[in-house]
């Protein structure tokens, strides 16, 4: 009897354990938003690296503009390129999956079944560059500093996180304000971990040119404000042998030289002053690199295709301005931008017109809403434009021979509906007599040639557009303060949109200085669609909710869409080695290395 009772107790304990295990969290080496992880437990390296890549040499790059601070986490100042290499994050986001992260500082991750919290178990060997261990206290300090004193973006990004608590020296738990938001554990995984010891003795809210203590594969070797910064690979980097780092971070030094002018930067590249250049100007790509070095093969131009969403670039309206508060006005001005003429005459036919905020992906809305998407949108009838349900979104087009009269007539009709009339060849408001004029804010002189034909077409409608080009520091400050009428902006997108959409489009972000809601979108429907998006339970639902959000934004006419290209246009001196596999969603420059044989051949004198 006693033995039977004992066996029964064992069985009950076993069943209880099984129930807790089934309902409770499961530790894992990585997280995937929707779907399975590509890389299993114990994987040796990423597929898109060469695990035998040699270390050494210098990678030299060029930047346009300036920088004045080595603190990239606050609104003040301008941080230099490459500064993110100083600070490791809890996890690493792989570049060949839609949205999957693997442990970096974190060795394993536990997530609640209802996604109400996440626990990160830190690697005991993780170290800062001064040799001190990375602990739960550092993680909590980083979270609180970024949320309370960091750039406004972090305040918005981490708003759903209620608190962080240490469960031990190397175990930290984040509690969320909401449940069933599958993205939040991955969002926290992207947290850069800062040294509490260092920042307790430095003012986190101020700009600085003192090299901070980091934990990443590179540290600052030399810097001259506004001119250059050089990073040196940490010889005893604690995470060098982790599977997510094998085959990456191969250059001993990475130097970024700053140029004020694109033309000067291009000539410097052709003179061999730096190694590699990403080109975003089609005219320069087509004609700017002609040289003996290109003809001989010492310099190369290559288009490297990718599969990542190209997002939205466009002329963005500041709807905080009364002039652009009417959707009809915003729609009207789009008829004055002739993409086809621009592409044919200025871009050598290189680009595709953008028609979605999630272009080049399955997340983009196309045609009329159907299935789950129409079910979502029907709940907002009367709150969104009626056209959304019976017309596919399109952008005005032409034959590429100049602005069509029909386009300008359509624009004039919309402007009349909005209360604007032409008097003495000037467009004025019928009631107030206010003239229709505004400023286009630019940072690149190269964009002036694109804007001026647009300006001429607007003039035919009686609209005066002033074009003002400013330096990068002033441009950034004015965008941060929403001090502009119209400008050029790019919203990059991922294959798994989520919490960042709040910073892009939410009514709350519209009032936060430094947010990316430059358009000033304040639409309750958009806010509700974002909330649905971030709680999507699976990939299929995420796609439908993304398309619904996309469609509402498009019909809001917050931007005049520009164009995109589905490749990286890379010009480089032939000194590099590269892995055989290219990551789907990134250039993967951190997997390249210096090929010493190629470099020697490049330096060898040419035989006559």
Buried (B, 14 or more C-beta within 10 A) or exposed (E): EEEEEEEEEEEEEEEEEEEEEEEEBEEBBBBBBBEEBBBEEEBEBBBBBBEEBEEEBBBBBBBBBBBBBBBBBBBBBBBBBBBBBBBBBBBBBBBBBBBBBBBBBBBBBBBBEEBBBBBBBBBEEBBBBEEBBBBBEBBBBBBBBBBEBBBBBBBBBBBBBEEBEBEEEBBBBBEBEBEBBBBBBBBBBEBBBBBBBBBEEBEBBEBBBEBBBBBBBBBBBEBEBBEBBBBBBBEEBBBBEBBBBBBBBBBBBBBBBBBEEBEEBBEBBBEBEBBBBBBEBBBBBBEBBEEEBBEEEBBBBEEEEBBBBBBBBBBBBBBBBEBBBBBBBBBBBBBBBBBBBBBBBBBEEBBBBBBBBBBBBBBBBBEBBEEBBEEBBEEBEEEBBEEBBEEEBEBBEBEBEBBBEEBBEBBBEBBBEBBBBBEEEBBBBEEEEEBBBBBBBBBBEBBEEBBEBBBBBBBBBBBBBEBBBEEBBEBBBBBBEBEBBBBBBBBEBBBBBBBBBBBBBBBBBBEBEBBBBBBBBBBEBBBBBBBBBBBBEEBEBBBBBBBBBBBBBBBBBBBBBBBBBBEBBBBBBBBBBBBEBBBBBBBBBBBBBBBEEBBEEBEEEEEE
